[in-house]
Amino acid sequence: MPSIDGQHRSRPSAPPEPSAARPRISNMEIDSGSLMLASVVNGLLGLVFWAAAARLYPTEEIGRATTVINAAVMIGTISNLSLGPLYERFLPQSGERGGALIVKGHLVTALIAIILSGAFLVFGPTEHLFTDTLQMALFPLCSVVLGAFALDDSILVGLRLGRWAAAKNIFHATAKLVAIVALSHSVDSTLIVSGWVVPAAIAVCVIQCAIFFRGGFLRHHRSLPDRMPSHGSLLKDFGSLYGMVIINSLAPFLLPLLVVSTLGVTEAAYFAMSWTMISAVTLVMAMISGPFVAEAAANPEDLRDLLLRQLRLLAAVALAGFVFLAFIAPFALSLVGTEYADHGAALLRSMAVVQILSIPGFVFGGLARVYRRLGYALALQITIALAVVVSAWLMLPHFGISSVGYAYVGVEFLMILGVALPLRRMVTDAMHTPSPHPHVTIGNR
């Protein structure tokens, strides 16, 4: 069977003798566990953040601020092109070229973020979101910062240091909560946005210093062999992954805009409060894929063991996410305000079901990136994203913000049908990958 790089590989050297006293834990599990813990902490602190905002700021200002932040995050995500997934897949194989790839990626995405932010200011619902010229002028900078903040997660995962991405995200969640309370002397939505963006900017600066300073994160990475694929092969993956990044960003970008334009800023605030908890749970699921892909790229001979571990993690997280969204989150939302719970409970419970239904899609997405079989995955993502946006848009006037949850439940059934056959083939291939050292700790350094 060809390697997961699509190229012939030399026979791996003999593995070291296993240590009986060493616990069997992989670098993937350490990074995945750290990232999942960070997502849980972010979700809890995110709820506290918006709960504090609900107590300290008018509902209209919350709706305006959440929509601006969401727009900046999504623009930053789109501006990252497909570099996040590319870093996770190929940075483990880049050797001494890794540093240059990181710098070029940040420069290119910053430029694109500025261009897209300008387009948003021209064509977006600016009359609903910004109250003065200064807010509009600072919006591109917010997009650049939040884009770099998100890209650093994938860079650290690609360096197989996802635990540092977890620390970065926990710092941001804590600092923005402190900031929003400290700035509560004003009721302007600008301060809510600033409390979110300024800590992100600090985190980005710290991470870049940690990567590039002498003796930093790149020190070990530069000594690894350069096993990057050819430019033509890489460009093909880039095109597919970029399309997937844009499509995956489509629904999260458009849904809050549809809510605010169809139902108003008050309903947008109710939606944002529920969506904060939903996004946190969904992010926990997504966080498992990055370390899996990076570790499989670094150790392709261990794919079978890595897949089994990923499946266990996904099942456990999906079940925990279901319990949280179905039972705990509605109660937590009632502590913020009864009106938030009344409007958001149905959305939360619908998205609880989605966590279970999404397991096949996450497994398929991870294996498609490992095996670099991305064409069908891109076509399927386009279909799914369009189905979510269109169905939610049609239902919003009739069912309110609950329409988003109903749309996702229906579309996840389509996803399961769409991935069934190719997922079976890839899982079969992965399960027949022999592990040359089944009792040795994988990927620990």
N, C-alpha and C positions, 0 to 999 in steps of 0.2 A: 504493500500500500504506500502511495506517495506520502511524503511528510506533510504536515499542516501548512508548510510554506509553499507547497506546490513544487518543490525542488528536491533533488536527491540529496540525502544527507549522509555523511560518513558515519561509520559505526561508532556509537558512543563509547567512551573509555569505560573501563571497569569501574563500577561504583565502589565507594569506600565500604568497609565492613560496618554493618549497623551496630549501634550501641544499644545494649539491652536496657540501659538505664534512661535513655533519651525518650521523652514523651513523643508520641506520634502526632505531631501537629504540623501543618504546612504554613508556609508564608502566606498563601492565599487565605487560609482561615484566620490568621492573625490580622491581616489587612481587612478582610471582610468583616470580621468581628468588630474591629475598631471603627470602621465606617458605619456599620449598623448601630453601634453604640452612639456614635456622633449623631446619626439621623434621629434616634430616639430622643437624645438630649435636645437636639434642635427642634424637634416637634413639640416637646414639652415647653421649652423656653419660648418657642414661637407662639404657642397658645397663651403663655403668660404675657408675651410682648403685646399681642393684639388685645388681650384682656385689659392690660394697663392702658393701651391706646383708647379702648372703648370707654374707660373710666375718665380719662384725662382729656380726650379730644371729641369734638362733635362727630356724629356718624357720617355726615357729608364729607368731612375732611379725611376720615378713615377710608371711605370709598374712593376718594380721589387719590390718596397716597398709595393705597394698595394697587390701584390700576397703573399708576406711574411706575412703581417698583416692578410690577409684573412685566410691563412693556420694556423696561430697561434690561431686565433679566433675559427676556426672550430675544431681544435684539443682540445682546451680548452672546447668547447661545448660537444664534444663527451666524453671527460674525465669526465664531470660532471655526466655521466651515465644518469639515469632518476631522479636525485636528485632534479633538479629544479622543475619539475611538482609534484614530491612527496612532496617537501616542501610546495608548494602552496596548495596542497590538504590536507595534514595531519598535517602540523605544527600548524594550528589553533586548533588541537585536541590533541597536545602532552603534554600540561601542563608543569610540572617541568622537563620533559625529553628533552625539546626543545634545551637547551644549549648544551647538550652532542651530540645531533643529528647534530647540526651545526658544531661542532668541528670535529667530525668523518667524515662528508661529505667533508670538506675542505682538510683533510689529505689524504683521499682516492683519491680524484680527482687530487690532486697535484702529487701523485705518478704515476697515470695513464697518466697524461699529459706528464711527463718526459719520460715514456716508449714510448708513441706514437710519441713524438717529435723525439726521437732517431730513430724510424723506418722511419719517414718521411725523416730524413737526409740521411738515407741509401738508400731508394728506391725512394725518390722524385726527382724532376728536380733541384737538388741543383746547377748544373752547370749554370743554368739560373738565380738563385735567390741570391746566395751568392758569394761574391768576395774574402773573406778571411776566415781563420779558426776561428777568433774571432766571426764573425757574426754567424757562424754555432754553436759555443759553447754557445752563448747567446740565441739561438732560443728556447731551452726547457724552459728557464726561462720566456721568453715572453709568451709561451703557458700557463704556470702555472699562471702567473699574470692575463692574459686575461680570463682564465677559472674561476678564483676566482672572478674576476670583474663581469662576467655574472651570476655566481651562487648567488652572493649577491643580485641581483635583485629579484630572486625567494624567497630567505630567507626573505627579507624585505616584499615582498607581502604576504608570508605565515604568517608573524607576523602582517599582516594587517597594514603595514606602508609603502605602496607603494610610498607615497609622498617623503619619504627619498631616495628611489631608484631613483626617478625623480631628486632630488637635486644632487645626486651622478653623474648621467649621464650628467646633465647640466655642472657641474664642469669639468668633463672630456672633454666635447666638447670645453669648453672655454680654458682650460689649454693647450690642445694639439695644438690649433690654435696659442696661444701665443708662445708655444715652437717651432713650425716649423718656425715661423718668426724669433725668436731669434737665431735659429741655422742655419740660411740661409747663413752663411759665408762659408759653405761647400756644395758641390753638391753631397755628398755621400748619398745613400739611407738609410744607417744605421741611420742617424740623423732623417729621416722621421719616421722610425720605433721607435726610442727612444722617439721622441716627442709624439708618440701615447701611448707607454707602460708605461713610467715613471709616467705620471699623473694617469693612471689606478692603478698603484701600490700604490700611495699615497691615492687614494680613498678607496682602499681595506683596508688599515691599519686604516684609520679613521672609516670606518664602523664597523670593528671588535671591535675597542675600544668602539664605541657607543653601540654595542650590549652587551658586556660583563662587562663593568665597572659597579660598584655598582650604582644603580639608573638608569641604562641604559634601552635599549629597552626590555630586558627580565624581567624587574621588574614586570610589570603587567602580562606578559604572564605566569610566574611561578605560579600565583595564580589561573589559570584556571584549570578545571578538565581534567584529562588524559582520553581521549576517543579514543586512538589509536586502530586500529583493530588488530587481531591476527597476529603473525609473518607469518603464512602460507598465510593468505589473503594478507598481505602487500607484501610478496615476489612475489605473482602472479601479483599484480599491478606493482611491480618493473620491472619484466620481460617485460611486455607489454609496459610500459612507456619508458624503456631503448631502446627497439627496435624502438619506435616512435622517440625518440630523435636522434638516429643514422640515421634513414632514413630521418628525416627532415633536418639533417645537410648534407646529401649526395649531394644534388643538389648545395647548396651554396658553398660547398667545392670543388666540381669537376668542376663546370662551369668556374670559372676563370682559372683553370689549363688547361682546354680544350681550352679556348680562347688563352692563352699564348703559348701553344704548337702547336696549329693549325694555328693561325694568327700572333703570335709574340708579343713582349712586347709593341710595339706602339699601336696595337689594344687593348691590355690588359689595357692600360691607358685610352683609349676612353671608354671601357667597364666599368672600375672602376668608372669613373666620373659619368656616367649615373646610375650605380648600387648603388652608394651612396645615390642618391635621391630616387630610387626605394625601397631600403632597409629601408630607414627612414619611408616611407609611409606604407610599409608592417608591420614594427615594431609597428606603431601606432595601426593597426588592432589587432596584436597579443597581445599588452599590455592590451587590454580589457579583454582577457580571464583569465589572472592570478587573478586579483582582484575578478572577478565573481566566479571563482572556490573556492577561499579562503573564500569569504563571504558566499557562499552556504554551505561550510563545517562547518562554524561556526554557521550559522543560517539556517538549512535545511527547517524550516517551512516557510521561506520567499522566497523559490525558484521561485514561480510564479512571484512575484514582481521583483526579481533580473533578471529573464530572460527577462521580458518586458523592463527593463531598459537597459540591454545589447543589445537587438535588436535595440533600438533607437540609442544607441551609435554607433553600427556597421554600421547602415544605414547612419548616418550623416558622419562618418569618411570615409566610402567607397566613398560617393559622393564627399566629399572634396578631397580625394586622386585622384579620377578620374580627377577632374578639374585641380588639381595641375600638375599631370603627363602629361595630354594631352595638356595643354595650357601654364602653367607657367614654368614648368621645361625645355622644349625645348628653350624658350627664355633665361632663366637663363643660360643654357648651352652655348648659343651663346656668352654670356658675358665672359665666360672663354676662348673661342676660337672658331672660325667658324668651324675648323676641328672637334672639339668635338661635336658640334651640328649636323654637316653633318652625322657623323657616329652614333650618339646616339639617334636622334629624333624618328626614327621608333621603337626602343626598348622602349623608354619612352611611346609612345602612345599605344603600344601593352600592356604594363604592366598597363596602365591606365584602360583598359577594364578588366584586371584581377582583379582589386580591387572590381569591382561590382560583378563579377562572384564568388568571393571567400567568399561572405557572408554566404551561406549555409554551406560551409566547416568549417568556424570558429565557427558557432553555434553548428554544430555537434561535433566538437572537444571538446568544452567546456562542453557540456552535457554528452558526453561519459566519461569524467573525473569525473564529478559530480556523475553520476550514476555508475561509475566504470564498464562500458561495453566497454572494450578496445580491445578485440580480433579482431573484425571486423575492428575497426579503424586502428589497426596495419597493417592488410592485405591490406587495401585500401591505406595506406600511402606508403607501399612498391611498389605497382603498380604505383602510381602517380609519385613517385620519379624516378623510373626507366624509366618511359615514358618520363619525362622531359629531363633527361640526354641523353638518347639514341636519341630522336628526335632532340635535339639541336646539338648533336655531328654529326649527319648525315647532318644537314642543314648548319652548320658553314662554310664549304668551298664554299657554293653557295650564302648564304645571309648575311654572316658576323655576327657581334654581334647581329643584329636584329633577328637572329634565336632563341635566348633565349626567346625573347618575344613571337614569334610565337608558340614556344613549350609550353609555359605556358598557352596561350589562349586555345589551343586545349585540354590540359590536364585538365583545369578547367571545361570544359564541361563534361569530364569523371567523375570528382569529384562530380558534381551536380547529375548526374545519379546514382552514387554509394551511395550517402548518402540519397537519397530522401525518401525511405521507413523507414529506422531506425530513421532518423531525425523526420519524422512525428510522430512515436510512442513516442519518448522521449519528443517532444514538447507537445504532448497530455497529457502525464503523468505529466509534469511540470505545465501545465496550470490548472490541476485539483488538484494541491497542495493548500489547503486553507491557507490563511494568517490569523493568529490569531489576528494580530494587524495591519490592513491595513493603519492606520493613524499615526503610530508611526515611528519616524526616525529609520532606520535600521542600526545597527552596529556602530553608533557614540559612541565615548568614551570620 
